[in-house]
Amino acid sequence: MRRVGGIPGGVWAVLAVVAVAWIPGLASATDTGSVPASRRASRIALVSIHGPIDDLTLRSVERRLDEAKAAGCDAVVLELDTPGGDLYATLALTHLIKTRGPANCVAWVRPRAFSAGAITALACREILVAPGAAIGDAAPIAVSPFTGLAPLPAAERAKLESPVLAEVEESARRHGHDERLVRGFVDVAEESWLVERDDGTRMFVDATEYATLFGEEPPRSGPRPAAPPPPPEPTEADGTPLVPADPALPIAPRVDPAERGRWKLLGPFDTADELVTLRADEAVAYGLARAEIADEEQLSRWFGADPTAGTSPVVRFDETWSEGFARFLMSWPVRLVLVAAMLVCFLIELGTPGFGVFGLAGAAILIALVAAPTVAGMAEWWELLLIAIGLGLVGVELLVLPGTGIAGFLGAACLLVGLVFAFVGRDLGSPQSQASMLTGFFATLGSFALAGGAIWVLLRTSRNLQLFRSIVVDTTVDSPSAIDPPGTRPSATIGSVGEAVTDLRPAGRAAFGDALVDVRSGGGWIARGARVRIVSRDALGPVVEELVP
C-alpha cells in the first residue's frame, strides 16, 4: 500500500472525500464568500415599520436610524408590515432613506407592503420578501373615518400621482428595477406586456414600446404570463454577486427598433383597469425582490453574518412605548372621547366647589391631546399658541368678565381651531390634509355634543349619586338644599349676607346663617373667608359679590 507522509494512501482518499463533503457545508454555514462586499454586514439593525405610515412613523424611523448608527450597525433592514399611509409623510420617509440612511439599507416585506409601504420599499437598495408576502397597489387615495374611501377628481388624482410616479421611477432607475413594473403599482391606467429577447432578457414594455418592437398594436386580452424562473443575480467578473450601486442610473431609451425580430411576447401583464400587486414568488421572479427570507437566521446568512455566534447579529429597533401611546392618542375615536372628557372636567370644576381634582384631570387630558401631535411633529407653534389663547379667553370669561359671552365665544373658537389643526398635516392644500381637517372639525364638534350630553346626564342623576352630592351646584335656594344639614333651611335670598367657606372660582360654597349654599361669583375670584352678598339668582343658583370692608 502506498504511503504518503507515513499515512496510507487509502486513508488520504477517505479524508479527501470527507473534506469534499464538509467544505460545502462550511461554506453554506458561513456563506460569506458568496455575499458581495457592499452587502456584507456583521451587525444588522432591524427597524420595524408596522401599521399606517404617518408623521409619527417618520420621526420614529429617523430616531431609530440614528440609534442604529450609534450602535455600530453596518446594515439596516426596514421590516415592513403596512397597508399604506400619508403621502407626504411617505415621500419625506423615502427622502430620509436615500439621503440620510446607510448605503446598506434593505426593505423586508413581512408580510405586506401596500401603497406607502411599497413606495418605501422601492427607496431601499434591495428588497426582500417573507414567504406569502405581498407588495404593490400604491395608487393615492383619500380616506375619511366617517365616509370611508372618498373618490378623487381627475385633476386632484393627477396632482397626487405625479410626485408618486416620479418617486418610484427614480427609485427604479437607482436600484435597477423595471420602470414599467413599478409604474403599474401607482397608475391604474398603466398597461404593460412582458416580452423576452432571444438571449433570455425579459422586460416590461408599454403600448408604444411594444409597437416599436413588433410593428403592431399589442393584444389587450389573454392570460397573464406565469412568473418566470428568478433571473440570475448579476455578478462581478470573479463571480461575486453584484449589488446595483447609487447614484441613479441614467435615463436611456429602453427599446431599439433595430432589435425588431429578436423579441417575443410572453403575455399581457398589467391591464388598464387594475393596479399591480405581486406575491412573494412573483416579486422574486420578476426581479423586484432579491430573495425570500423567512426568519432572522436566514436574514443573517443573507448578509454574510454568522447566526450561530454567541450573540445574534440582528438587533431590533422598535417604536418606544411613548410613540405607541402618542399614536393611540392621535386616533380620531380616542380624540373625540378625550376632548369630551376634558370639557366635562372643566365644566364640573368651574361650576362646582372642590379641591381642583376635575380641573387637574382636564388639564392632564389637554396636555395629552397637545403632546401627541407635538411628539409626532404635526403641531405647529401657532396651533399651540391658539390653544393657549383659547384657554386664556375662556378663563377671562369665567373669572374676570363673567356674563359678557364675547371672550368665552372667542376662546371656544380658538380651542376648536387649535385642536383641529394640531392633527392636520403641514400641506393644508392636499386632499389628505383637507379630509383630515374636515374629519377633525366634525369630531371636535361631536366632542362638544358628547360633553353636553354627559353634563346633562350628570345634572339629572347627581342627586342620587354619592360622588356628586357634595360638588354639583344646587339650583334652588328657597327650598331645603340637598347639601344642608338635616333639619335646616337656607336663609339665602337676594340681599342675604354670608361668608365664603371655599374659594369662589367662580363657583363655591358660602354660609348664610346655619345653611351652606352653592353660589357663584359675579365678579371674579373670591377668596375663602370673604364676606359675600347675594345680588341675583339664575338657573344655576345664587350669584354673589364680595363685600369690601
Secondary structure as UniProt FT lines:
FT   STRAND          3..4
FT   TURN            5..6
FT   STRAND          7..8
FT   HELIX           9..30
FT   TURN            33..34
FT   TURN            37..39
FT   STRAND          44..50
FT   HELIX           55..70
FT   TURN            71..72
FT   STRAND          75..82
FT   HELIX           87..99
FT   STRAND          105..114
FT   HELIX           116..123
FT   STRAND          126..129
FT   TURN            131..132
FT   STRAND          134..136
FT   STRAND          142..144
FT   TURN            145..147
FT   STRAND          148..150
FT   HELIX           154..175
FT   HELIX           179..186
FT   TURN            188..189
FT   STRAND          192..197
FT   TURN            198..199
FT   STRAND          202..205
FT   HELIX           207..214
FT   TURN            237..238
FT   HELIX           257..259
FT   TURN            260..261
FT   STRAND          263..270
FT   TURN            272..273
FT   STRAND          277..279
FT   HELIX           280..285
FT   TURN            286..287
FT   STRAND          291..292
FT   HELIX           296..302
FT   TURN            303..304
FT   TURN            307..308
FT   STRAND          314..317
FT   HELIX           321..329
FT   HELIX           332..351
FT   HELIX           357..376
FT   HELIX           381..395
FT   HELIX           396..400
FT   TURN            402..403
FT   HELIX           406..421
FT   TURN            422..423
FT   TURN            428..429
FT   HELIX           431..461
FT   HELIX           462..464
FT   TURN            466..471
FT   TURN            482..483
FT   TURN            486..487
FT   TURN            494..495
FT   STRAND          497..500
FT   STRAND          507..512
FT   TURN            513..514
FT   STRAND          515..521
FT   TURN            528..529
FT   STRAND          531..538
FT   TURN            539..540
FT   STRAND          541..546
//
